[in-house]
Amino acid sequence: MAYAAIRIRGHSGVKGDIEDTMLMLRLTRANHCVVLQETPEIKGMLMKAKDYITWGEVSEETLARMIKFRGRLIGDKPIDDEVVKESTPFGSIMAFAKGVSKGETKYSEMKDVKPLFRLSPPRKGYEGVKRGFGAGGALGYRGEEINDLISRMI
């Protein structure tokens, strides 16, 4: 299973150890998104940075849309089926997205790919950047609801 993690809040007022954790997750700016595999280490890092990011289980369809519209190679070149065929054993973006979501491969293992997605702010805004998702805000774990947020940000 793959997680999508999105940084919601900026740099101001962040403790050093939490900033280091987000740097290790490659979440350096607001509205950046990364795709991570589910491991105990990653879960611990997500929990440490929960007051500045949101995350959940990304679906195959959402991941494929994100790769197609927001995925970039070095040199800011877009990713298409031909690039996926040449640099991975998968034949299309959808097959690659299925492999990533099942844990067969990692998104960052594709040749010359930028390991993060630069998303735009969500249409109709965030729910609230100072409260957790369970309390009506945008921060922390949100499960399958991450797919709705990502579709508003693509």
Secondary structure, DSSP 8 states (H G I E B T S, - for coil): -EEEEEE-S-STT--HHHHHHHHHTT--STTEEEEEE--HHHHHHHHHTTTTEEEEE--HHHHHHHHHHH-EETTTEE--HHHHHHHSS-SSHHHHHHHHHHTSS-GGGSTTB-SSEE----TT--S-TTSBGGGTSSBEE-GGGHHHHHHHH-
